[in-house]
Amino acid sequence: MTRAAVLGAGAWGTTYAAVMADAGTDVTLWGRDDAVVRSIRDDRRHEGAIPGVELPAGIRATTDIEEALAGADVVAVAVPAQHARQIIAPFAGLVPSGAVAVSLMKGIELGTHARMSEVLAEVWDLPAERVAAVSGPNLAKEIAQRQPTATVVASVDAEAAELVAAATASSYFRPYTNDDLVGVELCGAYKNVIAVGVGITDGLGFGNNTTATVITRGLAEITRLGLALGSRPETFSGLAGMGDLIATCASPLSRNHTLGSHLGQGRTLDEAISLTRGTAEGVKTASAVQELARGAGVDVPICDGVVTMLAGEAPVESVIGALLSRPRKSEVD
């Protein structure tokens, strides 16, 4: 039986641990909050993150990182992307030799522009074949309720990807594998930025035509940048690309969409963050993606607009107008 550790007892980390337990994996969930860990362990509940859901009996929960990592074949990390390096650095000597480290995080690190799998590999000194990432339409609350979904497990090493996929496959959770790690992770990070933009248009009162326009042109931006970074085009039309983009941009469960909607309604960024009640990774990832795109010489107007709106440098209405008034050109250029 595969032994797994999931680091991070937020909504997605707890849900992913539940998915692994339902798949028959021996899983331990590590968290820093004593009360949360105790509730998961004793009551099989995490009401603060996934209310009303009874967790599988197979999940062990602990605040002891050594206990969580002992003997693990898979170590999945689900902590806030911009704090990941700081949180996981002390665990470097505890990760079992041969374990596959899996990023459940969807972000690009500010300053370094590193993808989350690159952060894991660097901090824990791991070779490429021991690193993977999970991405796709992964709204935690729906998956915790065992609603059917599919996802992508990406790694440059096919055996590593298959190990992680097998540890999560169940009657309601279908993992596909993909060796385009760069493309899959870029999709997971960038779609949060586009979701903030869609949320802003919703907050302004615009309808489905506007939503469809931002999603579709957002996918074009993601694809342009991904191809410039060496990714394969088919990744962007798949689960990690279009699949995750639709889920994150359209669902009220999406924190990034929710935050954008608050901004569109005229609230400040601080107010929107407070009302969203959770980490909206797109807020900080937007600047990191913009810098990454500039370095690659790629035009990303929606990302640029989101960065401007988040910075409060112009009224949201004027930024939307600027995006729509860009020079006309062929759609397929």
C-alpha positions as CSV (number, residue, x, y, z in Angstrom):
1,M,0.0,0.0,0.0
2,T,1.2,3.5,-0.9
3,R,2.0,5.7,2.1
4,A,1.4,9.4,1.7
5,A,1.8,12.6,3.7
6,V,-0.2,15.7,2.9
7,L,1.2,18.9,4.3
8,G,-1.3,21.6,4.8
9,A,-4.7,21.2,6.4
10,G,-6.6,23.9,4.5
11,A,-9.6,23.1,2.3
12,W,-7.6,21.6,-0.6
13,G,-5.0,19.8,1.5
14,T,-7.7,18.2,3.7
15,T,-9.8,17.3,0.6
16,Y,-6.8,15.8,-1.2
17,A,-6.1,13.7,1.9
18,A,-9.7,12.5,1.8
19,V,-9.3,11.6,-1.9
20,M,-6.2,9.5,-1.1
21,A,-8.0,7.8,1.8
22,D,-10.9,6.9,-0.4
23,A,-8.5,5.5,-3.0
24,G,-7.0,3.1,-0.4
25,T,-3.9,5.1,0.3
26,D,-2.4,5.1,3.8
27,V,-2.4,8.9,4.4
28,T,-1.4,11.3,7.2
29,L,-2.4,14.9,7.1
30,W,-0.1,17.5,8.7
31,G,-1.4,20.9,10.0
32,R,-0.2,23.6,12.3
33,D,-3.5,24.4,14.0
34,D,-4.0,22.1,17.0
35,A,-7.8,22.6,17.0
36,V,-8.2,21.8,13.3
37,V,-6.0,18.7,13.6
38,R,-7.9,17.5,16.6
39,S,-11.3,18.0,14.9
40,I,-10.1,16.1,11.8
41,R,-8.7,13.3,14.0
42,D,-11.4,13.0,16.5
43,D,-14.6,14.2,14.8
44,R,-13.7,13.6,11.1
45,R,-14.7,17.2,10.4
46,H,-13.0,20.4,9.2
47,E,-15.9,22.8,9.5
48,G,-13.8,25.9,8.9
49,A,-12.8,24.8,5.5
50,I,-15.2,22.2,4.2
51,P,-18.3,22.5,6.4
52,G,-20.8,19.7,6.5
53,V,-18.5,17.1,5.1
54,E,-17.6,13.8,7.0
55,L,-14.1,12.9,6.3
56,P,-13.0,9.3,5.7
57,A,-12.0,7.3,8.7
58,G,-8.6,6.4,7.1
59,I,-7.1,9.9,7.5
60,R,-4.6,10.3,10.3
61,A,-4.0,14.0,11.3
62,T,-1.1,15.3,13.3
63,T,0.9,18.5,14.1
64,D,4.1,16.4,14.3
65,I,5.9,16.7,10.9
66,E,8.2,13.8,11.6
67,E,5.2,11.5,12.2
68,A,3.6,12.7,9.1
69,L,6.6,12.2,6.8
70,A,7.8,8.9,8.3
71,G,7.9,6.3,5.5
72,A,6.0,8.4,3.0
73,D,6.2,7.3,-0.7
74,V,4.3,10.5,-1.7
75,V,4.6,13.9,0.0
76,A,1.9,16.3,-1.3
77,V,2.2,20.0,-0.3
78,A,-0.8,22.3,-0.1
79,V,0.2,25.5,1.6
80,P,-0.1,29.1,0.4
81,A,2.2,29.5,-2.6
82,Q,3.9,32.7,-1.6
83,H,4.8,31.2,1.8
84,A,5.7,27.7,0.6
85,R,9.5,28.2,0.6
86,Q,9.5,29.5,4.2
87,I,7.1,26.8,5.5
88,I,8.7,23.7,3.9
89,A,12.4,24.6,4.3
90,P,12.7,23.2,7.8
91,F,11.5,19.8,6.6
92,A,14.3,19.2,4.1
93,G,16.1,16.6,6.1
94,L,12.9,14.7,6.9
95,V,11.5,13.9,3.5
96,P,12.1,10.1,2.9
97,S,14.7,9.1,0.3
98,G,12.9,8.2,-2.9
99,A,9.6,9.9,-2.0
100,V,7.8,11.8,-4.8
101,A,7.1,15.4,-3.8
102,V,3.8,16.7,-5.2
103,S,2.8,20.3,-5.5
104,L,-0.9,20.9,-4.9
105,M,-0.3,24.6,-5.0
106,K,-1.2,26.9,-7.9
107,G,1.0,29.9,-8.0
108,I,4.2,31.5,-9.4
109,E,6.7,32.7,-6.7
110,L,7.2,36.4,-6.6
111,G,10.7,37.5,-7.3
112,T,12.1,34.2,-8.5
113,H,9.2,33.5,-10.9
114,A,9.6,29.8,-9.9
115,R,6.8,27.3,-10.3
116,M,5.8,25.5,-7.1
117,S,7.4,22.2,-8.2
118,E,10.6,24.1,-8.7
119,V,10.4,25.5,-5.2
120,L,9.9,22.0,-3.8
121,A,12.9,20.6,-5.9
122,E,15.2,23.5,-4.8
123,V,14.3,23.6,-1.1
124,W,14.4,19.8,-0.7
125,D,17.2,19.2,-3.2
126,L,15.2,16.8,-5.3
127,P,16.0,15.5,-8.8
128,A,13.4,16.2,-11.5
129,E,12.1,12.6,-11.5
130,R,11.0,12.9,-7.9
131,V,8.8,16.0,-8.4
132,A,5.2,16.2,-9.7
133,A,2.2,18.6,-9.7
134,V,-1.5,18.2,-9.6
135,S,-3.8,20.6,-11.4
136,G,-7.2,20.8,-13.0
137,P,-10.8,21.6,-12.1
138,N,-10.2,21.1,-8.4
139,L,-12.8,23.0,-6.4
140,A,-12.2,21.5,-3.0
141,K,-15.8,21.7,-1.6
142,E,-17.2,19.8,-4.6
143,I,-14.6,17.1,-4.4
144,A,-15.0,16.8,-0.7
145,Q,-18.6,16.0,-1.3
146,R,-17.4,13.3,-3.7
147,Q,-18.8,14.9,-6.8
148,P,-17.2,13.4,-10.0
149,T,-14.2,15.2,-11.4
150,A,-10.9,14.6,-13.2
151,T,-7.5,16.1,-12.7
152,V,-4.0,16.0,-14.2
153,V,-0.8,14.6,-12.5
154,A,2.2,16.1,-14.2
155,S,5.8,15.0,-14.0
156,V,8.7,14.6,-16.3
157,D,9.0,11.1,-15.0
158,A,6.1,8.7,-16.0
159,E,6.6,6.4,-13.1
160,A,6.3,9.3,-10.6
161,A,3.2,10.6,-12.2
162,E,1.6,7.1,-12.2
163,L,2.5,6.5,-8.6
164,V,0.6,9.7,-7.6
165,A,-2.3,9.0,-10.0
166,A,-2.7,5.5,-8.6
167,A,-2.7,6.9,-5.0
168,T,-5.7,9.1,-5.8
169,A,-7.9,7.2,-8.4
170,S,-11.4,6.4,-7.1
171,S,-15.0,6.1,-8.2
172,Y,-15.3,9.9,-8.2
173,F,-11.8,11.2,-8.8
174,R,-10.1,10.4,-12.1
175,P,-6.4,11.4,-12.5
176,Y,-4.8,11.6,-15.9
177,T,-1.0,11.9,-16.3
178,N,1.0,14.4,-18.4
179,D,4.7,15.0,-18.8
180,D,4.2,18.7,-19.6
181,L,5.0,19.9,-16.1
182,V,5.7,23.5,-17.1
183,G,2.4,23.8,-19.0
184,V,0.2,22.2,-16.4
185,E,1.6,24.3,-13.6
186,L,1.4,27.5,-15.6
187,C,-2.3,26.8,-16.3
188,G,-2.9,26.3,-12.6
189,A,-1.3,29.5,-11.6
190,Y,-2.4,31.8,-14.5
191,K,-6.1,30.7,-14.4
192,N,-6.4,32.4,-11.0
193,V,-5.4,35.7,-12.5
194,I,-8.0,35.3,-15.3
195,A,-10.6,34.4,-12.6
196,V,-10.0,37.6,-10.8
197,G,-10.6,39.4,-14.1
198,V,-13.9,37.5,-14.7
199,G,-15.0,38.3,-11.2
200,I,-14.4,42.0,-11.7
201,T,-16.6,42.0,-14.8
202,D,-19.3,40.1,-12.9
203,G,-19.1,42.7,-10.1
204,L,-19.5,45.5,-12.6
205,G,-22.7,43.8,-13.7
206,F,-21.7,42.4,-17.1
207,G,-23.1,39.2,-18.3
208,N,-22.2,35.9,-20.0
209,N,-20.9,37.4,-23.2
210,T,-18.3,39.3,-21.2
211,T,-17.4,36.3,-19.1
212,A,-17.0,34.1,-22.2
213,T,-14.8,36.7,-23.8
214,V,-12.5,37.1,-20.9
215,I,-12.2,33.3,-20.4
216,T,-11.5,32.7,-24.1
217,R,-9.0,35.5,-24.5
218,G,-7.5,34.5,-21.1
219,L,-6.8,31.1,-22.4
220,A,-5.1,32.6,-25.5
221,E,-2.8,34.5,-23.1
222,I,-2.0,31.4,-21.1
223,T,-1.3,29.5,-24.2
224,R,1.0,32.1,-25.7
225,L,3.1,32.3,-22.6
226,G,3.1,28.5,-22.2
227,L,4.3,28.0,-25.8
228,A,7.0,30.6,-25.3
229,L,8.2,28.6,-22.2
230,G,8.3,25.3,-24.2
231,S,5.0,23.7,-23.3
232,R,2.8,21.7,-25.6
233,P,-0.3,23.3,-27.1
234,E,-2.7,20.4,-26.2
235,T,-2.1,21.0,-22.5
236,F,-4.0,24.2,-22.7
237,S,-7.1,22.7,-24.2
238,G,-7.2,20.0,-21.6
239,L,-8.2,19.6,-18.0
240,A,-5.3,21.7,-16.6
241,G,-6.0,24.5,-19.1
242,M,-9.6,25.0,-20.3
243,G,-11.0,22.7,-17.7
244,D,-9.6,24.5,-14.7
245,L,-10.2,27.9,-16.3
246,I,-13.9,27.2,-16.6
247,A,-14.3,25.9,-13.1
248,T,-12.4,28.7,-11.5
249,C,-13.9,31.5,-13.5
250,A,-17.5,30.3,-13.4
251,S,-17.9,29.0,-9.8
252,P,-19.0,31.0,-6.8
253,L,-16.8,28.6,-4.8
254,S,-13.7,30.2,-6.4
255,R,-11.9,32.5,-4.1
256,N,-10.3,34.3,-7.0
257,H,-13.6,34.9,-8.7
258,T,-15.1,36.0,-5.4
259,L,-12.4,38.5,-4.7
260,G,-12.6,40.0,-8.2
261,S,-16.4,40.4,-7.8
262,H,-15.9,42.4,-4.7
263,L,-13.4,44.6,-6.5
264,G,-15.9,45.1,-9.4
265,Q,-18.5,46.2,-6.8
266,G,-16.2,49.0,-5.7
267,R,-14.5,47.6,-2.7
268,T,-10.8,48.1,-2.0
269,L,-8.4,45.3,-2.3
270,D,-8.1,45.0,1.5
271,E,-11.8,44.9,1.8
272,A,-12.1,42.3,-0.9
273,I,-9.4,40.1,0.7
274,S,-11.2,40.2,4.1
275,L,-14.6,39.4,2.6
276,T,-13.2,36.5,0.5
277,R,-12.0,34.7,3.7
278,G,-9.2,32.6,2.2
279,T,-6.1,32.9,0.1
280,A,-6.8,34.1,-3.4
281,E,-3.6,33.2,-5.1
282,G,-4.3,35.3,-8.2
283,V,-3.7,38.5,-6.2
284,K,0.1,38.0,-5.9
285,T,0.5,35.6,-8.8
286,A,-0.7,38.3,-11.3
287,S,2.5,40.4,-10.8
288,A,4.7,37.3,-11.0
289,V,3.0,36.2,-14.3
290,Q,3.3,39.7,-15.7
291,E,7.0,39.8,-15.0
292,L,7.5,36.3,-16.4
293,A,5.6,37.3,-19.6
294,R,7.7,40.4,-20.0
295,G,10.9,38.4,-19.7
296,A,9.6,36.0,-22.4
297,G,8.4,38.9,-24.6
298,V,4.8,37.8,-24.5
299,D,1.8,40.1,-24.7
300,V,-0.6,39.5,-21.8
301,P,-3.2,42.3,-21.7
302,I,-5.7,40.7,-19.4
303,C,-3.0,40.0,-16.8
304,D,-1.7,43.5,-17.2
305,G,-5.2,44.9,-16.6
306,V,-5.7,42.7,-13.5
307,V,-2.4,43.9,-12.1
308,T,-3.5,47.5,-12.7
309,M,-6.9,47.0,-11.0
310,L,-5.3,45.2,-8.0
311,A,-2.9,48.1,-7.6
312,G,-5.8,50.5,-7.7
313,E,-4.0,52.6,-10.3
314,A,-7.1,53.2,-12.3
315,P,-10.9,52.7,-12.0
316,V,-11.9,49.2,-13.0
317,E,-14.3,50.6,-15.6
318,S,-11.4,52.4,-17.4
319,V,-9.2,49.3,-17.4
320,I,-12.0,47.2,-19.0
321,G,-12.5,49.9,-21.6
322,A,-8.8,49.9,-22.4
323,L,-8.8,46.2,-22.9
324,L,-11.7,46.3,-25.3
325,S,-10.2,49.2,-27.3
326,R,-7.0,47.4,-28.1
327,P,-6.0,47.3,-31.8
328,R,-8.0,44.9,-33.9
329,K,-6.2,41.9,-35.3
330,S,-6.8,38.3,-36.5
331,E,-8.0,36.0,-33.7
332,V,-5.5,33.3,-34.7
333,D,-2.4,35.4,-34.8
